[in-house]
């Protein structure tokens, strides 16, 4: 053992020297850390703020902006692991109700289900009989002319025979193989150039023929996104539109990674773009106008939209899917036709459906683009494909030659004067119905009602949805029931234009009945689905419930559909 001398001076001074050394070390360490932490903080704080602005704030905006308090709370709660399952369990009775409603609406009377390919061919006569039965099961629904939208052409046999003749001749043709189907290419060019002239396009305007209004809008959105990236270096584009715009706009944003900035309508403000200003920024590639919109039939102030687009140096899409092939002939019918086409400075793209008021077969539309550089942005070319080099300017190049031929036949068998005659009659009957609604003590027009072909109405002393249900129950009218707000609209077309006197009479009787007995109506299974949806204020839950419709469309029997319900988690 060591022999320690406690009287040694060094031993006695050890505690003081140890404490002094420790204090010095602590001070040095503190100084070292404070300098480093200060520098580290300068690095970490910007990184932290970047992450907050990039990920946290957008998520908060997604949860909060435009949602009710209950939706905000539910969105937050559903972020907790496992809670979304609890929400589904709590809503299972509602799911079951909707599944049963869709089963009753779509599958209850279905016969001769084919779930697998038969081993042997079905005999020709039996096949024809089955096709006739399927057609007859729905024929009564549209041949009576008691509907709004969906069917636009009349039962004019001669006109329909011309379309059928053209479609039969080109049933095996497509729009891609130009070396084989040059005739289809010629008709494609005829339809495209005729549409371009109808919408007053110039030599810098190009028209793409698509499979429908949704594809026309998707083409426009893709062009805006690609051009925005090419010319302005925009990596996170956005578009601004009213909640009355075509449903394909938020859908296209979902597919293409474009931020949808939807502006809520207030009263009649949706005819003006002024509420858009707070939503437009350096990443905005386009704003959207309607001519007319689906829900209320309002034509926006396209002139004002055009001025705003030019002011900000962005694109302007005018959705003419519903009213376009009426609007084109409006100058021949009314003195104060609202601007809707390329005559308006600032308009860069237009969508218009030939399969609505163009009276062509379903599955054809026009996407008109100006200037050419915007059209060029949409072009895609592949020279590395293992088959052949190819190029395309939209999503579906192998389109049916039959549908295009039917469209060509419809347009050129009617001609300009034929369309003018049809639109004139439609507008006269539309004004007649509007006048009745405007003068009725229990009804009122909703929105500007400035289109040529639609009447949108609300109730004063009656619920308009109940009026629509009663019209269905008593007289088999199928109107369009809209939400936000709950209003009803009637599209006047060639298929129902002769029924407007009957509609006025039926509407008058039903409105009186509903006022006297507000609950005296019977809802169909499909209308129960609509009614149930109106009771749900949370958008995310409503979205889940609407998947029921998709499940139903792929089911062949009620039992098959209920299997989907039983697999809900």
N, C-alpha and C positions, 0 to 999 in steps of 0.2 A: 504494500500500500504506500501511496505517496505520503510524505511527511509535509503537511501544509503548515506554513507559518502565518497564522492569522494576523500577526503584527506587521507582516511585510506590507510596505507602502503600496506596491503595485496591486497586491491582493485587495487592499482596502479601497483603492481607487477604481477597481473593476466595474462596480455597478454604475458609477457616474459615467465612465467612459463607454460602457455598453449602451446606456440610455442615450448618450449624445450621438453615438454611432447610429443607433436605430432611428433616432429623430432625423439625422442627416439623410439616411437611406429613404425614409418615408417622404421627406421633402423632395428628394431627387425623383423618386418614383411618381409622386403626385405631379411634379412639374412635367415629367416625361409623358404621363398619361393625359394630362390636361392639354398639352400641345397636340398629341396624337388624336385624342378624342375630338378636339376642336376641328381638326382637319377632317376627321372621319365624319363628323356631323355635317360638315359642308357637302360631303359626298352623299351621305345617306338621306338627308332631308329632300333634295331634289328627286332622288330615286323614289322615295316614299310618295312624294306628291305626284310624280309621273304615274306610279301604279294606281294611286287613288283616282286620278283623272281618267286613266285608261280603262280601268276595270270596275272600280267601285261606283263612281258617279253614273256611268251608263247603266249599271244594274239598278241603281236607285231610280233613275229616270224611267227605266222600263217598268219598275214596280209601281211608281207613284203617278207619273204624268198621265192625265186623262182618265184615271181610274177613280172609282168611288172609294169611300173609306173602307167598306167591307171587302172590296177587292184588294186593296192595299194590305189589309190585315191578313187576308187569306193567302196572298202571295208570299208574305213574310213567313207565315206559319208553315206553308208548304215547302219552304226551303229546309225545314228541320227534317233530318232523315227519318223516313218511315211515316211521316204525317200524311203524305199524299195518299198512302194506302188507307189510312183512317178516313180521309175525306171520301174516297171511293166507297168504303163500307157504309158510311152514313148516307150516301146518295144512291145506294143500290136499288132502293124501291123506285126512285125516279128513273134510273136506268131501265129497270124492268118495264115500267110504264111506257117508256119511249120505244123499247124493243117491240112490245106487244102492239103499240100503235102502228109502227112501220110494218109489222107482219100483217096486220089487218088491212092496211092500205095497199100493200104491194103484192102479198102472196096468198091472201085468203081464197081467191077464186082461181088460182092458177092451176092449169091442167097439163097433162102430157109433159112432165118434167124430163129434160134430157141432161143428165149429169155426166154421162160418159158417151163416147162415140159408139154408135151401134156397130155390131159385128158385120152386118150386111147393109147395103144401101137401102134407104127408105124408098119405096116405090114412088115414081114420079107423081102419080095422081094423089097419093097419100100426102106427099110432101107439099104439093100445091094446096091441098085442102087445109093442111096445118098452117101454112103461111096465110091463107085467107082468114082462118080463125083468129090468128094472132092480130092481123090487121083490123078485123072487125071488132075485136075486143077493145080497141082504142079509137076506132073510127068515129063512133057516136060522140065521143068526147070533144072532137075537134070539128066534125062536120056540121054540128048544130050552130056554130058561130057564137056560142055563149061563153066566150073566154077572152082573157086579156093576155096578149103576147103568145109566145111559144109557136103558134101557127099564124102565119102572116098572109099566105096566098089563099085565094078563093077556090071554090070548086069549079072553076072554069075549065071544062074538059078539053077544049081545043088548045088552050094555052098549056095545060099540063101535059097534053099529048106531045106537044113540040119539045118540051123539056125531056120527057121520057124517051122520045125517039133519039135525041142527041146523046143521052146517057147510055142508052143501049148500044149505040154505035161505038162508043169509046170506053166500054166497061173494062177492057183489058189494057187500056193505055195509061201511061204515067207522064209526069212533067219533067222527068230527069233524062231519060234516054232520047236525046234529041235526034240521033241518027235514025231511030225507028219511028218516033212519034213527033215528026215535024209539024203535023197538023195541030197537035195539042199546043205546041210552042206558039204557033200562030194565034190560036184562040187566047192563050195566056196573054200575049202581047196586046191583042184587041181589047180584052177586058181591062188590062192595066192602063192602057193609054186612054180609054174612054173614061175610066174613073178619074184619071189625072185631069182631064179636061172638065169633068163635072165639078171637081173641087177647085177649079181655077189654078191649077199648077202651071208653072212655066217650064222652060227647057232645062232648068236646074232641078226640077222635081222628078222623083222616081217613085214608081208604085210597085210594091211587092204583093203578089197574091198569096194569101195564107189560108189556113184551114179554119179560121174563125177569129172573132174579135179578140179573144184572149191571146192568140199567137201574134196578132197584129200589134197589140200593146206590148207584149214581151219583146218583139223585134225592136220597137221604139226604145224601150228601156235599155236593151242591150246596146243599141247604137249610142245612146246618151252616155252610158257607163264607159264604153270603149273610147269614145271621142273625148270624154272628160279626162281619162287617164293619158291619152295620147297628147292632147293639146295643153292641158292645164296641170298634169301630174297629179290628178285626184285619185287617191287610193281608197278613200272611204266616201263614195258619192251618196247624196241624198236627193230625194224629190219631195216636193210639197204639193199636197192635194187636199181637197175637202173630203169629208166622210161620205159625201154623196157620189164620189167618183166611182168608176167601174171597179168591180172587185178584183180585176186582174192586176191592178196597180200594186196593192200590198202583196198579192201572190207573186208577182214578178220580183218585187223587192226581196221576198223570202228566198227565191231561187237564186238571184244574182248577187246577193250580199249588198244590196242598196238599202240605205236607211230610209224607211217610210216616215215622213213627217205629216201626219194626218191632222188637219185642222177641223175642229168641231164646228158645225154650222150653227148659227144663231139667227133666228127669225129668217129674214130674206137676204142676209149678208152674203150668202154663198154666190150671188151673181157678181160680186166684186172681189178682186184679189187682194184688197188692202190688208185683210187680216193675215196674209201670208208673210208680210214683211219681217216680223220677229223670228220667223222660222228659216229665212233664207240666209245662207252664209257662203263662205268661199268654197265649200264642198257641194253646194247645190248645183245639180246639172240640168234640172228641168222643173217647171211647174205644170200643173194639169188643169185643163178646163173641160167642161162637158157641154155637149150640144145635141141632145139633151141628156140629163142624168136619168138613171133607171128609176130611182125611188120616187121622185117628185115631178119629173118631166120638165125641169128647169133648164133653159139655155143660159149659160154663164155669159158675162160681159166679156166676150173674147177680145174686143178692141182694147179694153183695159188690161187684160191679161197679156196681150201682145206688147203693150207699152212697158209693162213691168218686166217682161222677159228681155226686151231690148235694153232697158235701164240697167239690169244686172248682168247682161251678157250671157244669158242661159237659154235653154231650149223651152219651147212651149208645145205641148201635145194637146190637141183638141180631140176628145173622144166623141166621134160621130157614129159609134157602133149602132146605137138605137135609132137616132133620128136622121142620120146622114143622107140616106136615099129618099128622104122627104125634103130635107133642107135644100138639097141641090136644085129643087124645082120651086122653092118658095118664092123666088123673085117673080115668078109668073102668076102667083096667087095672092100674095099680100104686098102692101106698099112699104112696109117697114120691117122687112125680114132681118132678123138679127145676124150679124156677121158670124161666120162659123168656119171659113175656109182660108185658102192661101192668099186671098185678097187682103187679108188682115196682116199688116207688118208684124213680124215677130213669131208667127206660126211656123213651126219647123217639122212637126209630124202630125198626121191625122190617121185615125182608125175608123173604118166604115164597113159595115157588113152588107154584102150582097144577098146573104141568105135571110135577111129580114125584109126591109122595104124595097130591096132590089128584086125580091120574089124568085130568087134562084134556089137551088137545092141546098140543104143544110151542109155546112162544112166548107164555106168559102167566104173570104173577107179580104179587105184591102188595107195595106199599110203604106201610106204615102209619106215620103221623106224629102225634105229640102233643107239645106243644099246637098249637092252630090257628095261632098266630102263626108257628110253624116251618113249617107247611104254607103259610101265606100268603107266606112269604119265597121260596118256590119259584115263585110265580105270575109269569108274564110276559105283558104286554099290549102290543100295538102298535096305535096309533091313526093312524099315519102311513103305513101300507102303502098302496101304490097300488091294491090290490084292495079289501080290506075291513078294518075293524078286527077284530082277533082276540085271543084270550087262550088261554093253555095253562098247565098245571101240571106238565108233564114233557116228555120229549124227543120222543116219538113219538105225536102226536095222531091221525094218520091210520093207526090200527091196524086190523088185519083184523077185520071183524065175524064172520067165520067162526070164527076161533080163540076169540073171546070167547063165541060161541054154543056152541061145543063145550065150553068150560069150564063154562058155565052148565048145560048138559045133564049133564055128569059130576057136578057137585056136587049138583044137585037130584034126580038119579036115584038117587044113593047115599043121601043124607040122613045125618043124624047117626049113626043106628044102623048104617048100612052102613059108614061109616068106622070106627066102633068095632070092628065085627066083623073088618074087614081088619087093623087095627092090632093087635088082640089076637092074631090068628094069626101075624102077622109077629114080634111080640115073643116069643111062645112058641118059634118056630123059632130066633130069634136067641139066646135063652138056651140052647137045646139045643146050638148050635154053640159058644157060649162055654164051656159046661161041658166039651165034648170037648177044646177047645184047652187049657183050664186044667188038665186032667188028663193031657194027653199029655206024655211025658217029653222030647220034642224040640221042643216048641212052648211059647210063652207069650203071654198076652194083653199087648197094649201099650196104655199109657195107662189112663184111668179106665174105658173101655168102659161108660159109663153111659147111652148112648143107647138108644132102643127098637128100633133098626133096623140097627145095624152091629156087625160083629165085626172088630177089628183085631188082628193077631198078628205076632209076631216069632219067630225061631228060637233054640233053645238050642244044639243040636248040628248044626243045618242052616241054610243060607242061605234066608231066606223068599222071596227073589226067584227062586231056583232052584226052589223048591217050586212057585211060581206058574207058571214056565215049563214045568215037567214036567206040571202039571195041564192046561195048554193043549195040550201035545204029545200026551198020552195020552187025555185025556177031553174036550178042547175047552172047558174052563172058561176064562172070561176074567175074571180078578180085577183089582183095582186095585193096581198096584205104586207105592208112594210112596217119596220120597226124604227124607233128613234127619229121622229115620234111614230106612234101607231096611227098610220093613215092608210088609205086604200087608193089604188090607181087603176085606171082603165086605159089600155092602149087600144086605139081605134086603128084598124087595119083593113085590108081588102077582104079578110076572112069574116069580119063581123060588122062591117060598115052598114049593112042593110038591117041590122038588128038594133040600131040605136033608139028608135021609137019604142020598141019593146023594153029596152033597158031603162029608159026614163020612166015608163009606166011601172015596171017591176020595182025600181028603186024607190019610187014614191010610195008604193004600197008597203014595202018592207020597212022603210023608215018610220012610217006611222005605226006599224006593229011594234017595232023595237022601242019606240018612245012610250007606248002604252004598256008594254011588257018587256022590260029590259033583259030578262033572263029567258025569254021564250024562244030559244033557238037550240038547234042540235048540232054539235060539232062532229065532224068526221074524224076518223083515226088520225089522218094526216094533220088535220087542224088541231087536234089535241096535242100533237107534237109541237106545233107552233105556239099553242097556248101555254104549254109547259115551259117552253123556252122563254116566254115573256116574264115568267116568274123568277128567273134566275138572273141576278145582277152581276155575278162574277164572270168575267169574260173567259178566264182560263177553264173554269168548270163547264161553261157553255160550250167551249171548243171541244172538250172531251165528250160531252153528250152528243154533239153533232156527228161524231164518228159513227154513231148508230146508223146514220143514213148510208155511210159507205159500206158498213157491214151488211146492210139490207140489200144493197144493189148486187152483191155477189152471192146472195143466198137464194136457193131454189125452193125451199119449203120453210114453213114456220118452225119446224123442229130444228132444221139446219141453222136458222137464225138464232134460235134460243141457245144453241150450243155456244155461239159467240158470247151471249150474255153470261152463261155459266162459267166461262173461262176468264171473266173479269177479275182482276186482282186489285 
